[in-house]
Amino acid sequence: MAGIKSLAKDTAVYGLSSIVGRFLNWCLVPLYVYLFPSQEYGVVTYLYGVTAVALVVLNYGMETGFFRFANKDKDPDSVYTTSLISVGFTSLLFILLLTVFLKPVSSALTLPNHSLYVWIMGVTVALDAFTNIPFACLRYRNKAWRFAGIKMLNVAFNIGLNLFFLLGCPALMRHCPAAVSWFYEPCGGEGFGIGWIFVANILSTLLVLLCLVPQLTGVRYVFRGDLLKSMLSYSWPLLILGVAGMLSQNMGQLIIPYLFPGNETAARSMVGIYGANMKIAIVMVMFTQAFRYAYEPFIFAQARGAGEDKSRAYCDAMKYFIIFGLLIFLGVMYYLPVLRYFISPGYWSGLKVVPLMMAAELCFGVFFNLSLWYKLTDRTQWGMYFSIICFVLMAGLNLWFVPAIGIPDGYMGSAWAALVSYFIVMVMSYFAGKKYYPLPYQTGRIFMYVVLAGVLYAGGMLMENFFGTGVAYVLRALLLLIYIGIVASFENIPVLSGMMRRVGIWRKMKA
C-alpha cells in the first residue's frame, strides 16, 4: 500500500502541472471561440493535432527508454546524456528540414497560405521534444515539485502572452500605440489573428528551455553508441505505438478536412466545433496525463522489487485509476449545462460528443495502465501491434462514420470511432497481458463500479425531466456522494466508510 500512496502523492503533484495547468489553458478556449469563427479556430485545432503527432515522432520512445535503462544501467547519468544528445540532434535536424521544405509541407497539410504558422509550430514542437528528456530526468530523480513548477510557469507565461497579444495589444493600439506598434504592426497587428496563439506558444517554450538550463549544464556529457543502439532497439516499437496512438487520438481533427473536398470551410468549422467541445472532455485527459507522469517511474521502480507486493500495487493502481476516472466522468456529465459556458453558444451543437469522448479517454487510460506488462517484459512490440490495430480501426471507422453522418455533424462519427477503437484495444491488451504477465486484477469489483457509475449517470441525466434545474443539480451532487460513499465502503477508506456506516447506507447494502 505504501507504493500506492507514493503513486497517489506523485500523481497529485504532477497534477498541479497537468490538471491545473491544462485547466488554465482550457480557460483560454472561451477567449478563442469568442474572438475567432469556428473555421479559424479549426486551423488551431488541426495544427495542434499535427504537432501532437510530430512530438511523438521526435521523441521516438526515448522518454520511456530512458526510464527503462536508467533503472537497469550502472551509470544512469550516461543514459540521460546519451538520450539528450540523440533527441537534441534529431530535433535540430527536423527544424532545418522544415525550414528548407516549408512550402511543400504546408501544402501537404492543406495550409498553403499559413506557412508561417506551420514553421512556428514546427520549431515549438522540436523544442518540446528536446525538453521532454530533462523533464523525464526530473521525474526519474523524484523532483516532482521542480517539474510541476516549471510546467506551471510555462502555462502562466503562455496564458499571459495570449491575453497580451489578443486583448492587450489591440487595446494599446487604440489608446497608446507607441507602446506596442514597434513590434505589433510589423508582425501583422490584429490581422495576424490566430498567429498570435502560436507566437505565445513558442515564446513560452523558450522560457521552459531557459528554466531547464541547470538540467542541461549540471552533468558531464557522455555519449554511448552501444547504449543508444540498445535504447533504440527497445524504443522503436514505442515510436510506432506512439505515432499510431497519437494519430488515433487526433484522427477526427486530422481526417475531417480531407473528407469533404469542395467544402473546406464547412470541414474546418466542424473541426473547430469538435475541438472546442473536446476541451470539455479534456478533464479526463488531464487526469490520465497526471497519472501517466507518476505511473511510468512507479512501475519501473516497483519492478526492481519482488513478490506479491508489487503485483498488488499494479492491481490497486488500475482499480483506483478507474474509480477516479468514473467519478470525473459523472462530475463532468452532471454539470455539463454549466461547463458548456466555457465555449461560445455557436459551438454548443457539438456538446453531444462530450460523453463519448469522456468514455473513450477513460478506455484509453485503462489501455495505458495495462501497458505495464509489455514494458516490463521488454515485449514493446505488442504495444506497437495494439496501436496499429487501433489506428486501422480509427481510420476505417472515421472514413465510414464521418461521411455517412455528413455536414454539419460529421464529427460525431469521429467520437464514436474513438470510443469503439479504444474499447477494442483495451480488451485485447487485457487478454494478452493475462498470458504474458498475469496479474490478479479485481475485475469483478471494477465491473461493479462501472455498472454503478452507469446507473448513476442514467439516473442523473433523467432528473431534469422531472425536477427543475436547481433541484436536479442538488440531487446529482447527492448521487456523487453516494458513489463516493459506496466506493469508500468497499475499499475500507476509514473516514468516508465510517460516515457511510453511521448513516446506515452500508448496512442496507450489505442486507
C-alpha positions in Angstrom: 0.0 0.0 0.0 3.0 2.3 0.6 3.7 2.2 -3.2 0.2 3.2 -4.0 0.4 6.1 -1.5 3.6 7.3 -3.2 2.0 6.9 -6.6 -1.0 9.0 -5.4 1.2 11.7 -3.9 3.3 12.0 -7.1 0.1 12.0 -9.2 -1.2 14.8 -7.1 2.0 16.9 -7.5 2.2 16.2 -11.3 -1.5 17.1 -11.4 -0.5 20.6 -10.4 1.2 21.0 -13.7 -1.1 18.7 -15.8 -4.6 19.1 -14.4 -4.3 22.7 -13.1 -2.1 23.7 -16.0 -4.4 22.3 -18.6 -7.4 23.7 -16.8 -5.9 27.2 -17.0 -5.1 26.7 -20.7 -8.6 25.3 -21.0 -9.9 28.7 -19.8 -8.4 30.2 -23.0 -10.9 28.3 -25.1 -13.7 30.8 -24.4 -11.4 33.6 -25.5 -10.5 31.8 -28.7 -14.0 30.8 -29.6 -15.4 34.2 -28.9 -12.7 36.0 -30.9 -12.5 33.7 -33.9 -15.1 31.9 -36.0 -15.2 28.1 -36.0 -13.3 27.8 -39.3 -10.4 29.8 -37.9 -10.3 28.0 -34.6 -10.4 24.8 -36.7 -7.0 25.7 -38.0 -5.7 26.0 -34.5 -7.2 22.6 -33.5 -5.9 21.0 -36.7 -2.3 22.3 -36.2 -2.3 21.2 -32.6 -3.3 17.7 -33.8 -0.5 17.6 -36.3 2.1 18.8 -33.8 1.0 16.3 -31.2 1.9 13.5 -33.8 5.1 15.3 -34.6 6.1 15.4 -30.9 5.8 11.6 -30.6 7.9 11.2 -33.8 10.6 13.5 -32.5 10.7 11.7 -29.1 10.7 8.2 -30.8 10.1 6.4 -27.5 13.3 7.8 -25.8 11.4 9.1 -22.8 10.2 5.6 -21.8 13.5 4.1 -22.9 15.3 6.5 -20.6 13.3 5.2 -17.6 13.9 1.6 -18.5 17.6 1.9 -18.9 18.3 4.4 -16.1 16.8 1.8 -13.7 18.9 -1.1 -15.0 22.2 0.6 -16.1 25.0 1.1 -13.7 25.6 4.7 -15.0 22.2 6.4 -15.2 23.8 9.8 -16.0 25.2 8.5 -19.2 21.8 7.2 -20.1 20.5 10.7 -19.6 23.2 12.4 -21.7 23.0 9.8 -24.5 19.2 10.4 -24.7 19.7 14.1 -24.6 22.3 14.2 -27.4 20.2 11.9 -29.6 17.0 13.8 -29.2 18.8 17.1 -29.5 20.4 16.2 -32.8 17.1 14.9 -34.4 15.2 18.0 -33.2 17.7 20.3 -34.8 17.7 18.2 -38.0 13.9 18.5 -38.0 14.0 22.3 -37.8 16.5 22.5 -40.7 14.4 20.2 -42.9 11.2 22.0 -42.1 12.8 25.3 -43.0 14.1 24.0 -46.3 10.8 22.3 -47.3 8.3 24.6 -45.6 6.2 25.3 -48.7 5.6 21.7 -49.8 5.0 20.7 -46.1 2.4 23.5 -45.7 0.6 22.4 -48.9 0.5 18.8 -47.8 -1.1 19.9 -44.6 -3.8 21.8 -46.6 -2.4 25.1 -45.2 -0.6 26.6 -48.2 -1.5 30.2 -47.1 -0.4 29.6 -43.5 3.3 28.6 -43.9 4.4 30.8 -41.1 2.0 29.1 -38.6 3.4 25.8 -39.7 7.0 26.9 -39.2 6.4 28.4 -35.7 4.6 25.3 -34.5 7.3 23.1 -36.1 10.1 24.8 -34.2 7.9 24.8 -31.0 7.4 21.0 -31.2 11.1 20.4 -31.8 12.0 22.3 -28.7 9.3 20.5 -26.7 10.7 17.1 -27.8 14.2 18.2 -26.6 12.9 19.4 -23.2 11.0 16.2 -22.6 14.3 14.4 -21.8 15.3 16.9 -19.0 11.7 16.7 -17.7 12.0 12.9 -17.7 15.2 13.1 -15.7 13.4 15.3 -13.1 10.7 12.6 -12.8 13.3 9.9 -12.5 15.0 11.8 -9.7 11.7 12.3 -8.0 11.9 16.1 -8.3 8.2 16.3 -8.8 7.9 19.8 -7.4 10.5 21.3 -9.7 8.8 19.5 -12.6 5.5 21.0 -11.7 6.9 24.4 -11.0 8.4 24.7 -14.5 5.3 23.4 -16.2 3.1 25.8 -14.3 5.4 28.7 -15.2 5.1 27.7 -18.8 1.3 27.7 -18.6 1.2 31.0 -16.7 3.5 32.7 -19.2 1.6 31.2 -22.2 -1.7 32.5 -20.8 -0.2 35.9 -20.1 1.1 36.2 -23.6 -2.2 35.1 -25.1 -4.1 37.8 -23.1 -1.4 40.4 -24.0 -1.4 39.6 -27.8 -5.1 39.0 -28.3 -6.6 41.6 -25.9 -3.9 43.9 -24.6 -2.2 44.9 -27.8 -5.4 45.8 -29.7 -6.4 48.0 -26.7 -3.0 49.6 -26.5 -3.0 50.3 -30.3 -6.2 52.3 -29.8 -5.1 54.2 -26.7 -1.3 54.2 -26.6 0.0 52.8 -30.0 3.6 53.8 -29.4 3.9 51.2 -26.6 3.4 48.2 -28.9 3.4 49.4 -32.5 7.1 48.8 -32.9 6.6 45.0 -33.0 2.9 44.6 -33.3 2.3 46.3 -36.7 5.4 44.7 -38.5 4.0 41.3 -37.4 0.6 41.9 -38.9 -1.1 43.5 -35.9 -4.7 42.5 -35.2 -4.9 41.0 -38.6 -2.3 38.3 -37.7 -5.2 36.7 -35.7 -4.7 33.2 -34.6 -1.0 33.5 -35.4 -0.5 35.2 -32.0 -1.6 32.0 -30.4 1.4 30.2 -32.0 3.8 33.1 -31.1 2.7 32.8 -27.5 3.4 29.0 -27.7 7.0 29.3 -29.0 7.9 32.1 -26.5 6.7 30.1 -23.5 8.6 27.0 -24.8 11.8 29.1 -25.0 11.2 30.1 -21.4 10.9 26.4 -20.4 14.2 25.7 -22.1 15.8 28.5 -20.1 14.4 27.1 -16.9 15.9 23.7 -17.7 19.5 25.1 -18.1 20.6 23.6 -14.7 19.5 20.1 -16.0 21.4 20.7 -19.2 24.6 22.1 -17.7 24.9 20.3 -14.4 26.0 16.9 -15.9 29.1 15.5 -17.6 28.1 14.7 -21.2 28.9 11.1 -22.3 27.6 9.6 -25.5 27.5 5.8 -25.6 26.8 4.4 -29.1 26.2 0.9 -27.8 23.7 2.2 -25.2 21.9 4.2 -27.8 21.6 1.2 -30.0 20.1 -0.8 -27.2 17.7 2.0 -26.3 16.6 2.4 -29.9 16.0 -1.3 -30.1 13.8 -1.1 -27.0 12.1 2.2 -28.0 11.4 1.9 -31.8 8.2 -0.2 -31.2 7.2 2.6 -28.8 7.6 5.1 -31.6 5.2 3.1 -33.8 3.0 2.7 -30.8 3.1 6.5 -30.1 2.6 7.7 -33.6 -0.3 5.3 -34.3 -1.7 6.2 -30.9 -1.4 9.9 -31.4 -2.8 9.7 -34.9 -5.7 7.8 -33.4 -6.2 10.4 -30.6 -6.3 13.2 -33.2 -7.9 11.3 -36.0 -11.0 13.4 -36.2 -9.2 16.8 -36.4 -6.7 15.4 -38.9 -9.0 13.5 -41.2 -12.2 15.6 -41.5 -10.5 18.3 -43.7 -9.7 15.7 -46.3 -13.2 14.0 -46.3 -15.1 17.0 -47.7 -13.3 18.3 -50.8 -15.0 21.4 -52.1 -16.4 22.1 -48.6 -13.2 23.1 -46.9 -14.8 25.9 -44.9 -17.6 23.7 -43.5 -15.0 21.0 -42.7 -12.8 23.5 -40.8 -15.9 24.6 -39.0 -16.6 21.0 -37.9 -13.1 20.6 -36.8 -13.4 23.8 -34.7 -16.7 22.7 -33.1 -15.3 19.2 -32.4 -12.1 20.6 -31.0 -13.8 23.1 -28.8 -16.1 20.5 -27.2 -13.2 18.1 -26.7 -11.8 20.8 -24.5 -14.6 19.9 -22.0 -13.9 16.2 -22.2 -10.2 17.0 -21.7 -10.7 16.8 -18.0 -10.3 13.1 -18.4 -7.2 13.6 -20.5 -5.7 15.8 -17.8 -6.3 13.1 -15.1 -4.8 10.4 -17.4 -1.8 12.6 -18.1 -1.1 13.4 -14.5 -1.4 9.7 -13.7 1.0 8.8 -16.5 3.7 11.2 -15.3 3.8 9.4 -12.0 3.0 5.9 -13.2 5.9 5.2 -15.6 8.6 5.9 -12.9 6.5 4.0 -10.4 6.2 0.7 -12.4 9.9 0.6 -13.3 10.9 1.3 -9.7 8.4 -1.3 -8.4 9.8 -3.8 -10.9 13.1 -3.8 -9.0 11.3 -5.5 -6.1 9.7 -8.9 -6.0 6.8 -10.8 -4.6 3.1 -10.1 -4.2 3.5 -6.5 -3.0 4.4 -5.2 -6.5 1.6 -7.2 -8.1 -0.9 -5.8 -5.6 0.5 -2.3 -6.2 -0.1 -2.7 -10.0 -3.6 -4.0 -9.5 -4.5 -1.3 -6.9 -3.2 1.3 -9.3 -5.6 0.1 -12.0 -8.6 -0.1 -9.7 -8.1 3.4 -8.3 -7.5 4.8 -11.7 -10.9 3.5 -12.9 -12.6 4.6 -9.6 -11.4 8.2 -10.0 -11.9 8.2 -13.8 -15.6 7.2 -13.3 -16.0 9.9 -10.7 -14.6 12.5 -13.1 -17.0 11.3 -15.8 -20.0 11.6 -13.5 -19.0 15.1 -12.3 -18.5 16.5 -15.8 -21.7 15.0 -17.2 -23.8 16.0 -14.3 -22.7 19.7 -14.6 -22.2 19.9 -18.4 -25.0 22.5 -18.6 -22.8 24.8 -16.6 -19.5 23.8 -18.1 -20.8 24.5 -21.6 -20.5 28.2 -20.9 -16.7 27.8 -21.3 -17.3 27.8 -25.0 -19.4 30.1 -27.2 -23.1 29.2 -27.8 -22.2 28.9 -31.5 -20.2 25.7 -30.6 -22.9 24.1 -28.4 -24.2 21.9 -31.2 -21.2 19.7 -30.5 -21.8 19.1 -26.8 -23.2 15.7 -27.7 -19.6 14.4 -28.3 -18.6 15.0 -24.7 -19.9 11.8 -23.0 -18.5 9.7 -25.9 -15.1 11.3 -25.7 -15.0 11.1 -21.9 -15.7 7.4 -22.1 -13.2 6.9 -24.9 -10.5 8.7 -22.9 -11.2 6.5 -19.9 -10.8 3.4 -22.0 -7.5 4.8 -23.4 -6.3 5.4 -19.8 -7.0 1.8 -18.9 -5.2 0.7 -22.0 -2.2 2.8 -21.0 -2.4 1.3 -17.5 -2.4 -2.2 -19.0 0.7 -1.3 -21.0 2.9 -2.2 -18.0 3.0 -5.9 -19.0 4.8 -5.4 -22.3 7.0 -2.6 -21.0 8.2 -4.7 -18.0 8.7 -7.9 -20.1 10.5 -6.0 -22.9 7.8 -7.0 -25.4 7.2 -3.4 -26.5 6.4 -4.7 -30.0 3.0 -5.7 -28.5 2.3 -2.0 -27.8 3.1 -1.4 -31.5 0.7 -4.1 -32.6 -2.1 -2.7 -30.4 -1.6 0.9 -31.6 -1.5 -0.1 -35.3 -4.8 -2.1 -34.7 -6.3 1.0 -33.0 -5.1 3.3 -35.8 -6.6 1.0 -38.5 -9.9 0.8 -36.6 -9.9 4.5 -36.0 -9.1 5.4 -39.6 -11.6 2.9 -41.0 -14.4 3.9 -38.7 -13.8 7.6 -39.4 -13.8 7.0 -43.1 -17.1 5.2 -42.7 -19.0 7.2 -40.0 -18.0 10.8 -40.7 -19.1 10.9 -44.4 -22.2 8.9 -43.5 -23.3 11.4 -40.9 -22.1 14.3 -43.2 -22.1 18.1 -42.7 -22.7 19.6 -40.1 -22.5 16.8 -37.5 -19.8 14.5 -39.1 -17.6 14.9 -36.0 -20.0 12.6 -34.2 -18.6 9.8 -36.3 -15.1 10.6 -35.0 -16.3 10.4 -31.4 -17.9 7.0 -31.9 -14.9 5.8 -33.8 -12.7 6.8 -30.8 -14.8 5.0 -28.3 -15.2 1.8 -30.3 -11.5 1.6 -31.1 -10.1 2.3 -27.6 -12.5 -0.2 -26.1 -11.4 -2.9 -28.5 -7.7 -2.4 -28.0 -8.2 -2.1 -24.2 -9.9 -5.6 -24.1 -7.2 -7.1 -26.4 -4.4 -5.8 -24.2 -6.1 -7.2 -21.1 -6.3 -10.7 -22.5 -2.8 -10.6 -24.0 -1.5 -9.5 -20.6 -3.2 -12.4 -18.9 -1.0 -14.7 -20.9 2.4 -13.0 -20.7 2.2 -11.1 -17.4 -0.8 -12.3 -15.4 -2.0 -10.0 -12.6 -4.9 -10.6 -10.2 -6.9 -7.6 -11.2 -10.2 -7.2 -9.2 -12.2 -7.4 -12.4 -15.5 -8.2 -10.6 -15.3 -5.2 -8.3 -14.1 -2.9 -11.1 -17.1 -4.1 -13.3 -19.4 -3.4 -10.3 -18.1 0.2 -10.1 -18.6 0.7 -13.9 -22.2 -0.6 -13.6 -22.8 1.6 -10.6 -21.5 4.7 -12.5 -23.6 3.8 -15.5 -26.8 3.6 -13.4 -26.0 6.8 -11.6 -25.3 8.5 -14.9 -28.6 7.4 -16.4 -30.4 8.5 -13.2 -28.7 11.8 -13.1 -29.5 12.6 -16.8 -33.2 11.8 -16.3 -33.6 14.2 -13.3 -34.0 17.3 -15.4 -37.1 15.7 -16.9 -38.8 15.5 -13.5 -37.3 18.4 -11.5 -36.1 21.9 -12.1 -32.5 22.6 -13.0 -31.5 23.7 -9.5 -33.1 20.7 -7.8 -31.5 18.4 -10.3 -28.1 19.8 -9.6 -28.6 19.2 -5.8 -29.8 15.7 -6.4 -26.8 15.0 -8.7 -24.5 16.1 -6.0 -26.1 13.6 -3.7 -25.6 10.9 -6.4 -21.9 11.8 -6.5 -21.7 11.4 -2.7 -23.5 8.0 -3.0 -20.9 6.9 -5.5 -18.0 8.1 -3.3 -19.6 6.5 -0.2 -20.2 3.1 -1.8 -16.6 3.0 -3.1 -15.2 4.1 0.3 -17.2 1.4 2.0 -16.0 -1.4 -0.3 -12.4 -0.1 -0.3 -12.4 0.4 3.5 -11.4 4.0 3.3 -11.6 4.8 7.0 -13.1 8.3 7.2 -15.6 8.0 4.4 -16.7 4.4 5.0 -17.2 5.3 8.7 -19.5 8.1 7.7 -21.5 5.8 5.4 -21.9 3.3 8.2 -23.2 6.0 10.5 -25.9 6.9 8.1 -26.9 3.3 7.6 -26.2 3.0 3.9 -23.5 0.3 4.3 -25.9 -1.8 6.4 -28.6 -1.5 3.8 -26.2 -2.5 1.0 -24.9 -5.5 3.0 -28.5 -6.6 3.6 
